[in-house]
Amino acid sequence: MLEQHDREYVEGRVRAGVLEQTTVDLLDRLGLGARMHEEGLVHAGVNLAHDGEMFRIDLEALTGGSTVMVYGQQEIMKDLFDAAAERGVEIIFEAEDVRPHGIDGDHPYVTWRKEGREERLECAFVAGCDGYHGVSRGCIPTTVLKTFERSYPFGWLGILAEVPPANHELIYCNHERGFALASMRSPARSRCYVQCPLEDRLEDWPDDRFWDEFCLRLGVESAAKVARGQSFEKSIAPLRSFVAEPMRFGRLFLAGDAAHIVPPTGAKGLNLAAADVALLAEALNEHFNRGSSDSIAGYSARALSRTWKAERFSWWFTALMHRFPENGPIERRLQVAELDYIRGSRAAQTALAENYVGLPLEWTTK
């Protein structure tokens, strides 16, 4: 494994924290779930609110026992790094100028620089897990690669603060002033967001202004449970939907953000990456241990089948919960009508719950 940064940097990045049931099950199968179950927070439900009126989606009851787990991505990285060392998997940190070569032939290889030395590794296959800005996707010829993208006209202003969360489960809020999300990383650490214009700057949002706006969008009842505190991390993230097809070319496979980006509303980014790798591992296992290349050939179709379902849910959930600048009173009324419908319909709640806890890998097209 080749990693551009050092281990301390990777483990210190603040990233996603809601794990689907499929991801939890995958970590358990790998024997990596002990610390997750000890320190993570199991959520059997999720809450939706509009203009202060909140109702709960019972994920566990509606899906036959599935839940989600709040456990930060950086914690997963710590567990993976520790497991790699225990299992003899070599990770080369601070690898510079990583480049795949010969991916359309039978003998691909990867080059990189480390401490001024040029290095080369002969490969059977190359997995490009290097993110949206990585080099792997660019190795697929433009005559083959197709991309689909939508950028959203707002961002998420997010903060981390050492204060207890406002609720023991997440609260997604649709307010006439915009979206808000009450989340957490632990019983003593809150992760909170408000929708804001893309042109806003962090200096426009001192902590007092953020908490005032956050509480307003949560509504009186939930705001009364908000513990305010000084933020120690603050950022504005743009939202976009992006998919690259195919996710395999020759001996190169794309996985995670190298192939797709989802708006964070549905909490799918990390989980999609884990699903990609699970499907790829299954394909490589069949190739090397069973002499079958069928799953290698079918990897892209299977991964994209799940990706597009997650993209659809994330797009729908984003459209439902956010205020779009171009929308007027009729779109607002339609949002409220749909939230009212979800509140009163078990079928609608079941569809939301199934997608939120994560569709099983078996739902992918083989």
Steps between C-alpha positions, in 0.01 A plus 500: 500500500631842402389800707589857410500633859645378826298290744448783748342717229260226384391416853447867583269592213140564604280299265170312483368322802178310421553135405237294321411155629684355198820680599470392863448139388803523270728625779372219724574238233853634475543475876534879531182583690606473864588866562214615279248314716667622819520868406245545221142616550224274365204694362175310456320804359540838335293818537357736237372847580343788312460840663543348845259206463696176540417135441707183524573231242542166680780352289528178696129415495447597137797301365474185707784581737747719310649808666779750432816561701657839577875436485738744335682416179831592661434235766444242226831603346676441832346152519596422140859618545539294818354193326727546198810489717372191685428320173820593322339738251752767409384863490742751352423844641610827341516347153539783249406520132320163493426390142337185356644377169408237243149447633370401157751214470584181687782644713395821677733671744499798732777754555552750781769700677597451863769711670635600161521143363303373203309180584313251282259216581393233252128422541235254392230767546492859623224639725463876469369609840659845476197724521335750269824693439719189458677385185332162448182616328707702254668179381176392332489634142257787444348298216394241760432703813161662555432735790174628647500795736276746680618779729261636762457876552582496873743353750504346846656706776609242757652528846637262761461593866568322827139512615234226537275453194149647500347157447621140532416450129557723196251777418463609136321836481321671215441864596383795297849649552675181385621158606660406832636173639558413865752217510777379728829314520465386863278560804715804574581630150246661264523530123253764377423649160299778339440562131669820382578681172813380324645851503493518881832504685586344834561844647137581417396233752633557853384235744221712649344559158527132415328383820225761463423386146532132585255529791255702292487231232472215751189647659416599855473151651827364361684830541431488872723192518793655309815550706704782349877496505806625318564324170841342444442420132296697247470462123271566205456205264345525152252232394502310173395176336755331274533160333767368264431205271641240463664417833736254332729540201744225417685414820395818683205517740356819645355500850359764732526871421717428196178377336216680676409787732168538681362795696547423870127514578458124466829408675605278208855599402704279733242222478507494120880473510480206741244329275724551194792336676285211622383431144855534367636262766238243403598534133873467571440201724312321223775587251798385706350215703238358264642585160184690397511850353123548476487724807799700376312567179183583692649722770419831334135412430443370854669797667320752280165335568541573871661839438210633296248388763699687765530803272123497450429486874756771582360726226141443618582558866697815415213636290253424779689665786670807344384837374607564141548865393289455188207346687196697609192454720364206298820295538499575873140378530588185306790426735274535804236283333754225437628516857139474622449200272812327635385570855168324439604219266672184620581413137677833447687463828605147405644619167695773679620261770613231253712752314633672811629182668648390165384265229651151529781416259275225364281772349770582247463381144722203421 
